């Protein structure tokens, strides 16, 4: 793993997932959590959940529950968090305000920060050229005290060096250097006493002994300012792992705010959580070979941050759907049956749903496809007689009518009603009548289902429908064909 070999033997990898409770878990958040989790598990380290709720205006109460639910759905078990104290808590930032104040004051004392009394808009500058320095950074101690005594509110800002540059190495993007003149004196502590994300995450990552910081590529530009904070405190800088953007296939950004689905949305759309996790792992990371199907435990054993790609990763619903189908087929029959049951209409319960599930498992790509695929079991839909045309089987409505009429007594006289006996009887009938087996099965399957694609063949459907219902549907089909042909 990146940099780990350079550490001493008792070095413990500690990663964190630090979401803000501002909505449901979007795909980018899930990938960040997954990579942090896998890095910890691969190195027998610690995975931490921290709630970053300092943006009080954007916080949504139910979003905290969504974070827990999302992690549980994904199977990402954290070792420390708000409900699992590992000795580094509190793990909710709004419960750590005194800590941030203490370190902000420490920075002021060391010259790494200062109080700013400017009002909102005072420091607005154009987008071009170097950042304009805040005049409050030049206030004397006496000037600061005078403003405080007058009751003027203030924020605490980071004092960025006016000269020089800041250099750092990212595990994905390599060496990066930024001129300090291009960095602004960011706010660390707001006037209400709450820290900004940019300050709180540095303090918390240090105090919680985070070794690997994983976050989106959009935070690359802020990292020099974080490093200057680490240096001001005299703290060791963690390994940075900035993750590439997730984009749509048309090149636009994949974003919940733009209507793209969250993790929970994808689950509601019929995708298995384990398939989503598998797919998300591949958005920006490669195992080094052509393999694409993974269970979480397998990812824990092979994930390596050195194989994270810096190029943007395109989210493909087609690829996710294919991978979801692979995960469905990898389930045990009983596991799939339990997942499928909630998608079966109540009227379907009169049949052997276990047998239906056995047929459905190899043909289902999303769980939400199931209701439409099994609807014909409840009632045959209206269908066009062109359904009886099948060139490969050399079948048409007239031949279909002949087969249905001739096979009806064969089925009526059949004593044992199961897939094997039905297939044997109909194959024998076809041979004696001069029809290929496929030519016999096509009109029967059409009569029983009324749809082009079914989860099983004619005899499998007949077994589930039972003798009475099968004969009834064949008689209805004969009547339909006779009416159309005028016979």
C-alpha positions as CSV (number, residue, x, y, z in Angstrom):
1,X,0.0,0.0,0.0
2,X,1.1,3.6,-0.6
3,X,3.5,4.9,2.0
4,X,2.7,2.2,4.5
5,X,6.0,0.5,4.0
6,X,7.7,3.6,5.2
7,X,6.1,3.6,8.5
8,X,7.2,1.8,11.7
9,X,5.9,-1.7,12.3
10,X,3.3,-0.8,14.9
11,X,1.8,1.9,12.6
12,X,-2.0,1.6,12.6
13,X,-4.0,2.6,9.5
14,X,-6.9,4.7,10.5
15,X,-9.4,6.0,7.9
16,X,-12.6,7.9,8.2
17,X,-15.9,8.5,6.5
18,X,-17.1,12.0,7.4
19,X,-20.4,12.9,5.8
20,X,-22.5,16.0,6.3
21,X,-26.1,15.2,7.2
22,X,-27.5,17.3,4.4
23,X,-29.3,14.6,2.4
24,X,-29.2,11.0,1.3
25,X,-26.0,9.1,0.5
26,X,-25.1,10.0,-3.0
27,X,-22.8,7.8,-5.2
28,X,-19.7,9.9,-4.6
29,X,-20.2,9.7,-0.8
30,X,-20.7,5.9,-1.1
31,X,-17.5,5.5,-3.0
32,X,-15.5,7.6,-0.5
33,X,-16.9,5.5,2.3
34,X,-16.1,2.3,0.5
35,X,-12.5,3.2,-0.4
36,X,-11.9,4.3,3.2
37,X,-13.4,1.1,4.5
38,X,-11.5,-1.1,2.2
39,X,-8.2,0.7,2.9
40,X,-8.7,0.1,6.6
41,X,-9.7,-3.6,6.2
42,X,-6.9,-4.4,3.8
43,X,-4.4,-3.1,6.4
44,X,-6.2,-4.5,9.5
45,X,-6.8,-0.9,10.5
46,X,-9.7,1.1,11.9
47,X,-12.6,2.6,9.9
48,X,-14.3,5.6,11.6
49,X,-17.6,7.3,11.1
50,X,-17.6,11.0,11.9
51,X,-20.7,13.2,11.4
52,X,-19.7,16.7,10.2
53,X,-22.7,18.7,11.1
54,X,-21.2,22.2,11.5
55,X,-23.2,23.7,8.6
56,X,-26.3,24.1,10.7
57,X,-28.4,25.8,7.9
58,X,-28.0,22.8,5.6
59,X,-28.4,20.0,8.1
60,X,-31.5,17.7,7.7
61,X,-32.5,15.8,10.9
62,X,-33.5,12.6,9.0
63,X,-30.2,12.7,7.0
64,X,-28.3,11.3,10.0
65,X,-30.5,8.2,10.0
66,X,-29.9,8.0,6.2
67,X,-26.2,7.8,6.8
68,X,-26.5,4.9,9.2
69,X,-29.0,3.2,6.9
70,X,-26.7,3.7,3.9
71,X,-23.7,2.2,5.6
72,X,-25.7,-0.7,6.9
73,X,-27.1,-1.4,3.4
74,X,-23.7,-1.3,1.9
75,X,-22.3,-3.6,4.6
76,X,-19.7,-1.1,5.6
77,X,-19.3,-1.7,9.4
78,X,-17.4,1.1,11.2
79,X,-15.2,0.4,14.2
80,X,-15.6,3.8,15.8
81,X,-18.3,6.4,15.6
82,X,-21.0,8.3,17.5
83,X,-22.4,5.0,18.9
84,X,-19.0,3.2,19.1
85,X,-16.6,5.2,21.2
86,X,-13.0,4.2,20.5
87,X,-11.5,6.8,22.8
88,X,-11.3,9.6,20.2
89,X,-14.8,11.0,20.5
90,X,-17.0,12.8,20.4
91,X,-17.5,11.8,16.8
92,X,-20.1,14.5,16.0
93,X,-18.6,17.8,15.2
94,X,-21.3,19.9,16.9
95,X,-20.3,18.2,20.1
96,X,-16.7,19.3,19.7
97,X,-17.1,23.1,19.6
98,X,-14.9,23.8,22.6
99,X,-12.1,21.8,21.0
100,X,-12.2,23.9,17.8
101,X,-12.2,27.1,19.9
102,X,-9.1,26.0,21.8
103,X,-7.1,25.2,18.7
104,X,-8.2,28.4,16.9
105,X,-7.0,30.4,19.9
106,X,-3.7,28.4,19.8
107,X,-3.3,29.3,16.2
108,X,-3.9,33.0,16.9
109,X,-1.2,32.9,19.6
110,X,1.3,31.3,17.3
111,X,0.5,33.7,14.5
112,X,-1.1,31.2,12.2
113,X,-4.5,32.8,12.5
114,X,-6.1,36.2,13.3
115,X,-9.5,37.8,14.1
116,X,-11.3,39.4,11.2
117,X,-13.9,42.0,11.9
118,X,-14.8,42.7,8.3
119,X,-18.4,42.5,7.3
120,X,-19.7,40.2,4.6
121,X,-18.8,41.6,1.2
122,X,-15.9,43.7,2.4
123,X,-13.4,41.3,1.0
124,X,-15.1,40.5,-2.3
125,X,-12.7,40.6,-5.2
126,X,-12.7,39.7,-8.8
127,X,-11.8,36.2,-10.0
128,X,-8.6,37.3,-11.7
129,X,-5.3,37.9,-10.1
130,X,-3.9,37.1,-6.7
131,X,-6.1,37.0,-3.6
132,X,-6.4,40.3,-1.8
133,X,-5.2,40.1,1.8
134,X,-7.6,40.8,4.6
135,X,-6.7,44.2,6.2
136,X,-7.5,42.7,9.6
137,X,-4.5,40.5,9.5
138,X,-2.4,43.6,10.0
139,X,-4.3,44.9,13.1
140,X,-2.2,45.4,16.2
141,X,-3.1,43.5,19.4
142,X,-4.4,46.8,20.8
143,X,-6.5,47.4,17.7
144,X,-8.0,43.9,18.1
145,X,-8.9,44.5,21.7
146,X,-10.5,47.8,20.9
147,X,-12.8,46.3,18.4
148,X,-13.7,43.5,20.8
149,X,-14.4,46.0,23.6
150,X,-16.8,47.8,21.2
151,X,-18.7,44.5,20.8
152,X,-17.8,44.0,17.1
153,X,-18.3,40.4,16.0
154,X,-15.5,38.6,14.3
155,X,-14.5,35.4,12.6
156,X,-11.1,33.7,12.9
157,X,-9.1,33.4,9.6
158,X,-6.1,31.4,8.7
159,X,-3.0,33.6,8.1
160,X,-1.6,32.4,4.8
161,X,2.1,33.2,4.2
162,X,2.4,36.0,1.7
163,X,5.3,34.5,-0.1
164,X,6.5,31.1,-1.1
165,X,4.6,28.0,-2.2
166,X,3.0,24.9,-0.7
167,X,3.9,21.5,-2.0
168,X,2.3,18.2,-1.3
169,X,2.0,14.7,-2.7
170,X,-1.3,13.0,-3.4
171,X,-1.6,9.2,-3.7
172,X,-3.6,9.6,-6.9
173,X,-2.6,12.9,-8.5
174,X,1.1,12.9,-7.5
175,X,3.1,16.0,-6.7
176,X,1.2,19.3,-6.6
177,X,2.6,22.8,-5.9
178,X,0.6,26.0,-5.3
179,X,1.8,29.5,-4.9
180,X,0.7,30.9,-1.5
181,X,-0.2,34.2,-3.2
182,X,-3.1,32.3,-4.8
183,X,-4.6,31.1,-1.5
184,X,-7.1,33.2,0.5
185,X,-7.1,33.6,4.2
186,X,-10.0,31.2,4.7
187,X,-12.4,31.4,7.7
188,X,-11.6,28.8,10.4
189,X,-14.1,29.7,13.0
190,X,-17.4,31.6,12.2
191,X,-18.8,34.4,14.4
192,X,-21.3,31.9,15.9
193,X,-18.5,29.7,17.2
194,X,-19.0,27.0,14.7
195,X,-15.9,25.9,12.7
196,X,-15.8,25.7,8.9
197,X,-15.3,22.3,7.3
198,X,-11.8,23.4,6.3
199,X,-10.8,23.8,9.9
200,X,-12.7,21.1,11.7
201,X,-11.6,18.3,9.4
202,X,-7.9,19.1,10.0
203,X,-8.3,19.3,13.8
204,X,-10.4,16.1,13.9
205,X,-8.2,14.2,11.5
206,X,-5.2,14.9,13.7
207,X,-6.9,14.2,17.0
208,X,-8.4,11.0,15.7
209,X,-5.1,10.0,14.3
210,X,-6.4,9.6,10.7
211,X,-3.6,8.3,8.5
212,X,-5.3,8.3,5.1
213,X,-7.7,11.1,4.1
214,X,-10.0,10.1,1.2
215,X,-12.2,12.7,-0.4
216,X,-13.3,14.0,-3.8
217,X,-11.0,15.5,-6.3
218,X,-12.7,18.9,-5.8
219,X,-10.9,19.3,-2.5
220,X,-7.4,19.2,-4.2
221,X,-7.4,23.0,-4.5
222,X,-8.0,23.4,-0.7
223,X,-5.4,20.9,0.4
224,X,-2.5,23.4,0.4
225,X,-4.4,25.4,3.0
226,X,-4.9,22.3,5.1
227,X,-1.2,21.5,4.9
228,X,-0.4,25.0,6.1
229,X,-2.6,24.4,9.1
230,X,-0.9,21.1,9.9
231,X,2.5,22.9,9.7
232,X,1.3,25.8,11.9
233,X,0.4,23.2,14.6
234,X,3.5,21.2,14.0
235,X,1.4,18.1,13.1
236,X,2.2,15.2,10.8
237,X,0.4,15.4,7.4
238,X,-1.7,12.3,6.5
239,X,-1.6,10.5,3.2
240,X,-4.0,12.3,0.8
241,X,-6.1,10.2,-1.5
242,X,-8.2,12.4,-3.8
243,X,-10.7,10.5,-5.8
244,X,-11.6,11.2,-9.5
245,X,-14.9,12.7,-10.5
246,X,-17.9,10.4,-11.3
247,X,-19.5,11.6,-14.5
248,X,-22.4,10.4,-16.6
249,X,-21.8,8.8,-20.0
250,X,-22.4,12.1,-21.8
251,X,-19.6,13.7,-19.8
252,X,-21.7,15.7,-17.4
253,X,-21.2,15.4,-13.7
254,X,-23.2,12.7,-11.8
255,X,-25.0,14.7,-9.2
256,X,-27.9,14.1,-6.8
257,X,-28.8,17.8,-7.1
258,X,-29.3,17.3,-10.8
259,X,-31.7,14.5,-10.3
260,X,-29.3,11.5,-10.4
261,X,-30.2,8.7,-8.1
262,X,-28.7,8.3,-4.6
263,X,-27.6,4.9,-3.2
264,X,-31.0,4.3,-1.7
265,X,-32.7,5.4,-4.9
266,X,-30.7,2.7,-6.8
267,X,-31.8,0.1,-4.2
268,X,-35.4,1.1,-4.7
269,X,-34.9,0.8,-8.5
270,X,-34.2,-2.9,-7.9
271,X,-30.5,-3.1,-7.7
272,X,-28.9,-5.2,-5.0
273,X,-26.8,-3.3,-2.5
274,X,-23.9,-5.7,-3.0
275,X,-24.0,-5.2,-6.7
276,X,-24.0,-1.4,-6.3
277,X,-21.1,-1.6,-4.0
278,X,-19.3,-3.9,-6.5
279,X,-19.9,-1.4,-9.3
280,X,-19.0,1.7,-7.3
281,X,-15.7,0.1,-6.4
282,X,-14.8,-0.1,-10.1
283,X,-15.6,3.6,-10.7
284,X,-12.0,4.9,-10.6
285,X,-10.2,1.7,-9.4
286,X,-9.0,-1.4,-11.1
287,X,-8.1,-4.8,-9.7
288,X,-5.3,-5.1,-12.2
289,X,-7.0,-7.8,-14.4
290,X,-10.2,-8.2,-16.3
291,X,-12.3,-9.4,-13.4
292,X,-15.3,-7.3,-12.5
293,X,-17.5,-9.4,-10.2
294,X,-16.6,-9.0,-6.5
295,X,-18.2,-9.6,-3.2
296,X,-17.2,-7.1,-0.4
297,X,-15.0,-9.6,1.4
298,X,-13.0,-10.1,-1.8
299,X,-12.5,-6.4,-2.2
300,X,-11.3,-6.2,1.3
301,X,-8.5,-8.6,0.5
302,X,-7.3,-6.9,-2.8
303,X,-8.1,-3.2,-2.7
304,X,-5.0,-1.0,-3.2
305,X,-5.0,2.8,-3.4
306,X,-2.1,2.5,-5.9
307,X,-4.6,1.3,-8.5
308,X,-7.0,4.3,-8.2
309,X,-7.1,6.1,-11.6
310,X,-7.0,9.9,-11.8
311,X,-9.3,10.0,-14.9
312,X,-13.0,10.7,-14.4
313,X,-15.1,7.6,-14.1
314,X,-18.3,7.3,-16.2
315,X,-21.3,5.8,-14.5
316,X,-23.1,3.4,-16.8
317,X,-26.6,2.1,-15.9
318,X,-26.1,-0.7,-18.5
319,X,-23.0,-1.9,-16.8
320,X,-24.6,-1.7,-13.4
321,X,-27.6,-3.6,-14.6
322,X,-25.4,-6.4,-16.1
323,X,-23.4,-6.6,-12.9
324,X,-26.7,-6.7,-10.9
325,X,-27.9,-9.7,-12.9
326,X,-24.6,-11.5,-12.2
327,X,-25.1,-10.9,-8.5
328,X,-28.7,-12.1,-8.7
329,X,-27.6,-15.3,-10.4
330,X,-24.9,-15.9,-7.7
331,X,-27.6,-16.0,-5.0
332,X,-28.8,-19.2,-3.5
333,X,-32.3,-20.1,-4.9
334,X,-33.8,-19.5,-1.4
335,X,-32.1,-16.1,-1.0
336,X,-33.4,-15.0,-4.4
337,X,-36.9,-16.3,-3.6
338,X,-37.0,-14.2,-0.4
339,X,-35.9,-11.1,-2.3
340,X,-38.5,-11.8,-5.1
341,X,-41.5,-12.5,-2.9
342,X,-42.3,-8.8,-2.1
343,X,-42.4,-8.1,-5.9
344,X,-45.0,-10.8,-6.6
345,X,-48.6,-9.7,-6.9
346,X,-50.9,-11.1,-4.3
347,X,-52.8,-13.1,-6.9
348,X,-49.6,-15.0,-7.8
349,X,-49.5,-16.6,-4.3
350,X,-52.1,-19.2,-5.5
351,X,-49.2,-20.8,-7.4
352,X,-45.9,-22.4,-6.3
353,X,-43.9,-19.2,-6.0
354,X,-40.7,-21.1,-5.2
355,X,-40.9,-22.7,-8.7
356,X,-41.6,-19.3,-10.2
357,X,-38.5,-17.9,-8.5
358,X,-36.4,-20.8,-9.9
359,X,-37.5,-19.7,-13.4
360,X,-37.1,-16.0,-12.6
361,X,-33.6,-16.0,-11.1
362,X,-31.7,-16.7,-14.3
363,X,-33.7,-14.0,-16.2
364,X,-33.9,-11.2,-13.7
365,X,-31.6,-8.2,-14.0
366,X,-33.4,-5.9,-11.6
367,X,-35.8,-6.8,-8.9
368,X,-38.2,-4.2,-10.1
369,X,-38.5,-6.0,-13.4
370,X,-40.2,-8.9,-11.7
371,X,-43.9,-7.6,-11.4
372,X,-44.1,-7.1,-15.2
373,X,-42.4,-10.4,-16.0
374,X,-44.8,-12.5,-13.9
375,X,-48.0,-10.5,-14.6
376,X,-49.2,-13.1,-17.2
377,X,-49.4,-15.8,-14.5
378,X,-52.3,-13.8,-13.0
379,X,-54.0,-13.1,-16.3
380,X,-53.2,-13.5,-20.0
381,X,-53.0,-10.0,-21.5
382,X,-54.6,-9.0,-24.8
383,X,-52.2,-9.9,-27.6
384,X,-52.0,-9.8,-31.3
385,X,-52.2,-13.0,-33.4
386,X,-48.8,-12.1,-34.8
387,X,-47.5,-13.6,-31.6
388,X,-48.1,-17.0,-33.1
389,X,-45.7,-16.3,-35.9
390,X,-42.2,-17.7,-35.4
391,X,-40.0,-18.2,-38.5
392,X,-37.4,-20.4,-36.8
393,X,-40.1,-22.8,-35.6
394,X,-42.0,-22.4,-38.9
395,X,-45.1,-21.4,-37.0
396,X,-48.0,-19.2,-38.0
397,X,-51.6,-18.6,-36.7
398,X,-53.0,-21.5,-38.8
399,X,-50.3,-24.0,-37.8
400,X,-50.7,-22.8,-34.2
401,X,-54.5,-23.5,-34.3
402,X,-53.9,-27.0,-35.6
403,X,-51.4,-27.7,-32.9
404,X,-53.5,-26.4,-30.1
405,X,-56.5,-28.3,-31.2
406,X,-54.6,-31.6,-31.6
407,X,-52.6,-31.2,-28.4
408,X,-55.6,-30.4,-26.2
409,X,-56.8,-34.0,-25.8
410,X,-53.2,-35.1,-25.1
411,X,-53.0,-32.7,-22.2
412,X,-56.5,-33.5,-21.0
413,X,-55.7,-37.2,-20.8
414,X,-52.3,-36.7,-19.0
415,X,-52.5,-38.1,-15.4
416,X,-49.1,-36.9,-14.1
417,X,-48.7,-33.1,-14.4
418,X,-45.2,-31.9,-14.1
419,X,-42.5,-30.4,-16.4
420,X,-41.0,-33.8,-17.3
421,X,-44.3,-35.6,-18.1
422,X,-45.6,-32.6,-20.0
423,X,-42.5,-32.3,-22.1
424,X,-42.4,-36.0,-22.9
425,X,-46.1,-36.1,-23.8
426,X,-45.9,-33.0,-26.1
427,X,-42.6,-34.2,-27.7
428,X,-44.2,-37.6,-28.5
429,X,-47.3,-35.9,-29.9
430,X,-45.1,-33.7,-32.1
431,X,-43.1,-36.6,-33.4
432,X,-46.2,-38.6,-34.2
433,X,-47.9,-35.6,-35.9
434,X,-44.8,-34.6,-37.9
435,X,-44.0,-31.4,-36.0
436,X,-40.7,-30.4,-34.5
437,X,-40.7,-30.0,-30.7
438,X,-40.1,-26.2,-31.0
439,X,-43.1,-25.9,-33.4
440,X,-45.3,-27.6,-30.8
441,X,-44.1,-25.6,-27.8
442,X,-44.3,-22.1,-29.4
443,X,-48.1,-21.8,-29.7
444,X,-48.7,-23.5,-26.3
445,X,-46.3,-21.0,-24.6
446,X,-48.0,-18.2,-26.4
447,X,-51.5,-19.4,-25.4
448,X,-50.4,-19.7,-21.7
449,X,-48.6,-16.3,-21.5
450,X,-49.7,-13.9,-24.2
451,X,-46.2,-12.4,-24.1
452,X,-43.1,-12.7,-26.3
453,X,-40.6,-13.4,-23.4
454,X,-41.4,-15.7,-20.5
455,X,-39.2,-16.9,-17.6
456,X,-39.7,-20.5,-18.7
457,X,-40.8,-22.7,-21.5
458,X,-44.3,-24.0,-22.3
459,X,-44.1,-27.0,-20.1
460,X,-42.5,-25.2,-17.1
461,X,-45.3,-22.6,-17.3
462,X,-48.0,-25.3,-17.6
463,X,-46.6,-27.1,-14.5
464,X,-46.9,-23.9,-12.4
465,X,-50.4,-22.9,-13.8
466,X,-51.7,-26.4,-13.2
467,X,-53.9,-28.6,-15.4
468,X,-57.2,-26.8,-15.1
469,X,-55.8,-23.3,-15.8
470,X,-53.5,-24.6,-18.6
471,X,-56.4,-26.2,-20.4
472,X,-58.6,-23.2,-19.9
473,X,-56.0,-20.9,-21.5
474,X,-55.4,-23.2,-24.4
475,X,-59.2,-23.3,-25.1
476,X,-59.3,-19.5,-25.0
477,X,-56.5,-19.3,-27.4
478,X,-58.2,-21.8,-29.8
479,X,-61.4,-19.7,-29.7
480,X,-59.3,-16.5,-30.4
481,X,-57.6,-18.1,-33.4
482,X,-60.9,-19.6,-34.7
483,X,-62.6,-16.2,-34.4
484,X,-59.8,-14.5,-36.4
485,X,-59.8,-17.1,-39.1
486,X,-63.5,-17.4,-39.3
487,X,-63.4,-21.2,-38.7
